[in-house]
Amino acid sequence: MSFMFGERLGCEFHHTIGDMPKRQRKKRAVARVDDVTPSHGRRVLAIPEFLAGVIHELDTKERRKLMHISKHFFQAAGPIVWKSVPGIDLIMRLIKGTKVKVDWINASHKYQLMTITLASKPNLRRYNIYAPWVRQLEIYGGYYQELVNPSPLLNLLGARPPLPNLRRLTASTTAPVDENNLINFLTMFVNPSLTEIRTIIPQKGLPEIWSSRIPSSSVPDFLTRIKKTCPEIQVLEFYPETTYASEWSERYIPNDQSRNILSSFSSLRSFSSTTYIFEPAVFRLIGELPHLESLGIRGSTTELAILNRQFNLSIPETWFPVLKDLRLYDIDPEDIQALWKYPTIVQKLVSALILTDDTTRRNPCDISFKRWNWVGPFLVDLPSLSPHLKDVTFCMGNSNNKIEIPRHHWGRFRPERWQDLTRAFYYYQRYLELGYEL
């Protein structure tokens, strides 16, 4: 095991007694509490309430050290230490014979590639002890991870999921992850205990807008697998591969199979995906999900409005019955304003996040609108349109340098002060850079 293994779990890594070489094991055997503690002391160590009290007072590093004191502490602290794992390499290192190689890739975007090669005849003795403890797994852990020769492991597991008690599965990294790499990992770890599956796209540092996305052709099978395997799914976040072209014919739109599956996720409390959500058929089924509390929609700086062009769209009062949180990333300003024309959607909101880039002209033929200061009137009306908002974040700027405009600065964009949004935002940035009080 490498030092990096323990370090990423928040502590120095120590082998358990059972994993030490025999010579080293013999030396340290005298230090084991189980061997030197009188019988009444061992009985005390076996009391669950006592163990829980001791473990509760310790930090992660101390808990991990505690695992080596006795088998009772090992069994009590292990599930806590291994509850959340930041990287599949940490799981695979439990398998004897696993080899891990880390390389720096100096492409247009510098990142670390971690290649994990499994043994042809994997020994799962340690893996079978630790795997049931894992409740949360972040796949990449900040790296680009590749798994080589997984078949022997999967064959040994048979129908068993690799992490049988996994509840939360996420994938987030600034490395340019290939869409097939991502879907293979997600498919590998999907199991019945999951309640949360998320592909989280970082707001900064991602080199290409198509990174960390699921191939469009794989979406139906991916959703089908979730439907069949994860009956308790509550949080779902995924972004289909897309060209982000402004041409309508090139947009990703889910087929009938995918729409039917999405409509069946009646337990969903949070859903995040791309602007296909605004398509009438999809918008309807999302609005009818009975427990949906949080909705996230991600676009790009080249996409044209969708929702605002649906002039006859009718939203019944029964849609979005419990929606409290709305997150919009690089959505066309027309669609942002269109959403706030529907009280059914925005009146009950408690939290809102809006990240917009209005410095890029989405439609070269519509120059006047793109320079018109829509932000000022929108922010003026926002408190009355969403009267229950307690937490609101509004950011503007380009994709790599968005600036939050706090509530007490909204007045800087009032339309009577600025009619040209580009100029208003430029001077707002300059005032901040120069340290002027606003």
C-alpha positions in Angstrom: 0.0 0.0 0.0 1.2 3.5 -0.8 1.2 6.4 1.6 -1.2 8.2 -0.7 -3.9 5.6 0.1 -4.1 6.5 3.8 -3.5 10.2 3.2 -6.5 10.5 1.0 -8.7 8.8 3.6 -7.6 11.6 6.0 -4.9 9.8 7.9 -1.6 7.9 7.7 -2.0 4.4 6.4 -1.2 1.5 8.6 -1.6 -2.2 7.7 -3.8 -4.3 9.9 -2.1 -7.0 11.9 -3.4 -9.6 9.6 -1.8 -8.0 6.5 1.7 -7.6 8.0 4.6 -9.9 7.0 5.0 -12.8 9.5 8.2 -11.4 11.0 6.7 -8.0 11.6 3.5 -9.5 12.9 5.4 -11.6 15.4 7.2 -8.5 16.8 4.0 -6.5 17.2 1.8 -9.3 18.5 2.9 -8.5 22.0 1.4 -5.0 21.6 -2.1 -6.3 20.8 -4.7 -5.4 23.4 -6.4 -8.7 22.9 -3.3 -10.5 24.0 -2.4 -8.5 27.1 -5.7 -7.4 28.4 -7.3 -9.5 31.2 -10.5 -11.3 30.4 -12.6 -8.6 32.2 -10.9 -5.9 30.2 -11.7 -7.7 27.0 -15.3 -7.9 28.0 -15.3 -4.1 28.5 -13.8 -3.7 25.0 -16.6 -5.8 23.6 -19.3 -3.5 24.9 -20.8 -1.7 21.8 -21.7 1.4 23.8 -18.2 1.8 25.2 -16.7 1.4 21.8 -19.1 3.9 20.2 -18.4 6.5 22.9 -14.6 6.2 22.4 -14.8 6.4 18.6 -17.2 9.3 18.7 -14.6 11.5 20.5 -11.8 10.8 17.9 -11.0 12.3 14.5 -10.6 10.2 11.3 -6.8 9.7 11.8 -7.2 8.6 15.4 -10.1 6.3 14.5 -7.9 4.6 11.9 -5.1 4.0 14.4 -7.7 2.6 16.8 -8.5 -0.1 14.3 -5.1 -1.7 15.1 -5.6 -1.9 18.9 -8.0 -4.9 18.9 -10.5 -6.8 16.8 -13.3 -5.1 18.6 -12.1 -1.6 17.8 -11.3 -2.8 14.2 -14.9 -3.9 13.8 -16.3 -0.8 15.4 -14.2 1.9 13.8 -13.9 0.3 10.4 -17.4 1.1 9.1 -16.9 4.7 10.2 -13.5 5.2 8.6 -14.5 3.5 5.4 -18.0 5.0 5.1 -16.8 7.5 2.5 -14.1 6.6 0.0 -12.5 9.2 -2.4 -11.4 7.1 -5.3 -11.9 3.6 -6.7 -8.2 3.0 -6.5 -8.5 2.9 -2.7 -11.1 0.1 -3.1 -9.0 -1.9 -5.6 -5.9 -1.7 -3.5 -7.6 -4.0 -1.1 -7.3 -6.7 -3.7 -3.9 -8.5 -3.5 -1.9 -8.1 -6.6 -3.4 -4.8 -7.7 -0.9 -2.4 -9.3 -1.4 1.3 -9.4 0.6 3.7 -11.6 0.2 7.5 -11.6 1.4 9.6 -14.5 1.2 13.4 -15.2 -0.3 14.1 -18.6 0.9 17.3 -20.1 -1.7 17.9 -22.8 -3.6 21.1 -23.3 -4.8 20.5 -19.7 -2.4 19.1 -17.2 -3.9 16.3 -15.1 -2.9 13.0 -13.4 -3.8 9.7 -14.9 -4.1 6.8 -12.5 -4.0 3.3 -14.1 -5.2 0.5 -11.9 -4.3 -3.0 -13.0 -6.0 -5.9 -11.3 -4.4 -9.3 -10.9 -5.5 -12.2 -13.1 -6.3 -14.2 -10.0 -7.5 -11.6 -7.5 -7.5 -12.5 -3.8 -10.6 -10.9 -2.2 -10.0 -11.8 1.4 -9.4 -8.2 2.6 -11.8 -6.8 0.0 -14.7 -8.8 1.3 -14.1 -7.4 4.8 -13.9 -3.7 3.8 -16.4 -3.5 0.8 -19.6 -3.8 2.9 -18.5 -0.8 5.0 -18.5 1.6 2.0 -21.6 3.8 1.8 -20.3 6.6 -0.3 -17.9 6.4 -3.3 -16.4 9.2 -5.3 -15.1 7.4 -8.4 -12.3 9.6 -9.6 -11.0 11.3 -6.4 -9.5 14.2 -8.5 -7.7 11.9 -11.0 -8.5 10.4 -14.4 -8.8 6.7 -13.3 -8.6 3.8 -15.6 -9.3 0.2 -14.6 -7.4 -2.5 -16.4 -8.5 -6.2 -16.3 -11.6 -5.9 -14.2 -13.1 -9.2 -15.6 -11.6 -11.6 -13.1 -12.9 -9.5 -10.2 -16.4 -9.2 -11.7 -16.4 -13.0 -12.5 -15.5 -13.8 -8.8 -18.2 -11.5 -7.6 -20.8 -13.1 -9.9 -24.2 -11.5 -9.3 -23.0 -9.6 -6.2 -22.5 -5.9 -6.5 -18.9 -4.7 -5.8 -20.0 -2.5 -2.9 -23.2 -4.1 -1.6 -24.2 -1.3 0.8 -23.3 1.7 -1.4 -25.8 4.5 -1.0 -24.1 7.5 -2.8 -22.1 7.2 -6.0 -20.5 10.4 -7.5 -18.1 11.2 -10.3 -16.3 14.6 -10.2 -12.9 15.6 -11.5 -11.2 18.3 -13.5 -9.5 15.7 -15.6 -11.0 15.4 -19.1 -12.8 12.1 -18.5 -13.8 10.1 -21.5 -17.6 9.5 -21.7 -17.1 5.7 -22.1 -14.8 5.6 -19.1 -17.5 7.3 -17.1 -20.4 5.2 -18.1 -18.4 2.0 -17.5 -17.7 3.0 -13.9 -21.2 4.1 -13.2 -22.6 0.8 -14.6 -20.1 -1.2 -12.6 -21.1 0.2 -9.3 -24.9 0.6 -9.7 -26.6 -1.6 -7.1 -30.0 -1.9 -5.3 -28.9 0.0 -2.2 -28.1 3.3 -4.1 -30.2 6.4 -3.4 -27.9 8.9 -5.1 -26.1 8.9 -8.4 -24.4 12.1 -9.5 -21.9 13.1 -12.2 -20.8 16.5 -10.8 -19.3 18.9 -13.3 -16.9 21.3 -11.5 -17.6 25.0 -12.0 -13.9 25.7 -12.6 -11.0 23.8 -14.1 -12.8 21.5 -16.5 -11.0 21.9 -19.9 -13.8 20.9 -22.2 -17.5 21.3 -21.9 -18.0 17.7 -23.1 -16.0 16.1 -20.3 -17.7 14.0 -17.6 -20.7 13.3 -19.8 -22.6 10.2 -20.7 -22.7 9.1 -24.3 -26.2 10.0 -25.7 -26.5 6.5 -27.1 -26.0 5.0 -23.6 -28.6 7.1 -21.9 -31.6 4.7 -22.4 -29.6 1.6 -21.1 -28.2 3.7 -18.2 -31.7 4.8 -17.2 -33.1 1.3 -17.7 -30.4 -0.1 -15.4 -31.2 2.4 -12.7 -34.9 1.7 -12.9 -34.4 -2.1 -12.6 -31.6 -1.9 -10.0 -32.2 1.2 -7.8 -35.8 1.2 -6.5 -35.0 3.8 -3.9 -33.2 6.3 -6.1 -33.8 9.9 -4.8 -31.0 12.0 -6.3 -30.1 11.7 -10.0 -27.6 13.9 -11.9 -26.2 13.2 -15.3 -25.3 15.1 -18.4 -25.7 13.5 -21.9 -22.9 14.1 -24.4 -23.9 16.9 -26.7 -22.3 19.2 -29.3 -23.9 22.3 -27.8 -24.5 23.6 -31.2 -27.0 26.3 -31.7 -28.8 24.4 -34.4 -32.0 22.8 -33.2 -31.4 19.6 -35.1 -28.3 18.9 -33.1 -29.7 19.1 -29.6 -29.9 16.0 -27.5 -33.6 15.1 -26.9 -34.4 11.9 -25.0 -36.4 9.2 -26.8 -39.7 7.7 -25.8 -38.0 5.0 -23.7 -35.9 7.5 -21.7 -38.9 9.8 -21.1 -41.0 6.9 -19.9 -38.3 5.8 -17.5 -37.8 9.3 -16.1 -41.5 9.6 -15.5 -41.4 6.4 -13.4 -38.9 7.8 -10.9 -41.6 8.8 -8.5 -39.2 8.9 -5.5 -36.8 11.5 -7.0 -36.2 14.4 -4.8 -33.4 16.0 -6.8 -32.8 15.9 -10.6 -30.1 17.6 -12.7 -29.4 17.4 -16.4 -29.2 19.5 -19.5 -31.6 21.8 -21.3 -33.6 19.0 -22.8 -35.6 19.4 -19.6 -37.2 22.4 -21.2 -38.6 20.3 -24.1 -42.4 20.2 -23.6 -42.8 16.4 -23.2 -39.9 16.3 -20.7 -40.9 19.4 -18.8 -44.3 18.0 -18.2 -43.1 14.7 -16.8 -40.5 16.4 -14.6 -43.2 18.8 -13.3 -45.4 15.8 -12.4 -42.8 14.1 -10.2 -44.6 14.3 -6.8 -41.5 14.6 -4.5 -39.1 16.7 -6.6 -37.7 19.4 -4.3 -34.6 20.4 -6.3 -34.1 20.9 -10.1 -30.8 21.7 -11.8 -30.5 22.6 -15.6 -27.2 23.0 -17.4 -26.8 24.7 -20.7 -23.9 26.4 -22.6 -23.1 29.8 -23.9 -24.0 28.8 -27.4 -27.5 27.4 -26.9 -30.6 29.3 -27.9 -33.7 29.6 -25.8 -36.1 26.7 -25.7 -38.7 27.5 -23.1 -39.3 31.1 -24.2 -40.2 29.9 -27.7 -43.0 27.7 -26.5 -45.7 30.4 -26.7 -48.6 28.1 -25.9 -46.9 26.3 -22.9 -49.4 25.9 -20.1 -48.2 24.9 -16.6 -51.0 23.6 -14.4 -50.9 24.6 -10.7 -50.4 20.9 -9.8 -46.9 20.8 -11.4 -43.8 21.1 -9.3 -45.8 20.7 -6.1 -42.8 20.7 -3.7 -40.1 22.4 -5.7 -37.9 24.5 -3.4 -34.5 24.7 -5.0 -33.7 25.8 -8.6 -30.2 25.8 -10.2 -29.5 27.2 -13.6 -26.1 27.0 -15.3 -25.4 29.0 -18.5 -29.1 29.0 -19.5 -30.1 31.5 -22.2 -31.3 34.7 -20.5 -34.6 34.4 -22.4 -35.3 31.1 -20.6 -34.3 32.4 -17.2 -36.8 35.2 -17.6 -39.4 32.9 -19.0 -39.2 30.6 -16.0 -40.1 33.5 -13.7 -43.3 34.1 -15.6 -44.7 30.9 -14.2 -45.7 31.3 -10.5 -46.2 27.6 -10.2 -42.5 27.1 -10.6 -40.9 30.0 -8.8 -43.4 31.1 -6.1 -42.4 28.5 -3.6 -38.7 28.6 -4.1 -36.5 28.9 -1.0 -33.1 28.6 -2.8 -32.0 29.7 -6.3 -28.6 29.6 -8.1 -28.2 31.4 -11.4 -24.9 31.3 -13.3 -25.2 33.2 -16.6 -22.8 34.3 -19.3 -24.2 37.2 -21.2 -21.0 38.4 -22.6 -21.3 35.9 -25.5 -23.9 36.6 -28.2 -25.9 33.4 -28.6 -27.7 34.8 -31.7 -25.6 37.2 -33.8 -28.8 38.4 -35.5 -30.3 39.6 -32.2 -27.6 42.0 -31.1 -30.0 44.5 -29.4 -31.4 41.9 -27.0 -28.0 40.5 -26.0 -26.8 44.0 -25.1 -30.0 45.0 -23.4 -29.8 45.1 -19.6 -32.2 42.3 -18.7 -30.4 41.7 -15.4 -31.5 44.9 -13.8 -35.3 44.5 -14.2 -35.0 40.8 -13.4 -33.2 41.3 -10.1 -35.7 44.1 -9.2 -38.7 41.8 -9.7 -37.1 38.7 -8.2 -38.0 39.2 -4.5 -41.6 39.7 -5.3 -41.9 36.9 -7.8 -40.2 34.5 -5.4 -41.1 35.9 -2.0 -39.8 32.9 0.1 -36.2 33.0 -1.3 -33.8 32.8 1.6 -30.7 31.7 -0.3 -30.1 33.2 -3.7 -26.8 33.3 -5.7 -26.5 35.2 -9.0 -23.3 35.0 -10.9 -22.1 36.5 -14.2 -19.0 36.3 -16.4 -17.3 33.9 -18.8 -17.2 30.2 -18.2 -13.9 30.3 -16.2 -14.4 33.6 -14.4 -17.9 34.1 -13.1 -18.4 36.8 -10.4 -21.1 36.6 -7.8 -23.3 39.7 -7.6 -24.5 39.7 -3.9 -27.9 40.9 -3.1 -26.8 44.3 -1.7 -25.1 45.0 -5.1 -28.2 44.3 -7.3 -28.9 48.0 -7.4 -25.8 48.5 -9.4 -27.6 47.0 -12.4 -30.8 49.0 -12.2 -32.0 49.8 -15.7 -32.2 53.6 -15.1 -28.4 53.5 -14.4 -27.4 51.1 -17.2 -29.2 50.1 -20.4 -26.2 48.3 -21.8 -25.5 45.1 -19.8 -22.0 44.6 -21.2 -21.0 48.1 -20.0 -22.7 47.6 -16.7 -20.9 44.4 -16.0 -17.6 45.7 -17.2 -17.7 48.7 -14.8 -18.9 46.5 -12.0 -15.8 44.3 -12.5 -13.5 47.3 -12.6 -15.0 48.7 -9.4 -14.3 45.4 -7.7 -10.8 45.2 -9.0 -10.0 48.7 -7.9 -11.4 48.1 -4.5 -14.1 50.8 -4.7 -17.0 50.6 -2.2 -20.2 49.8 -4.0 
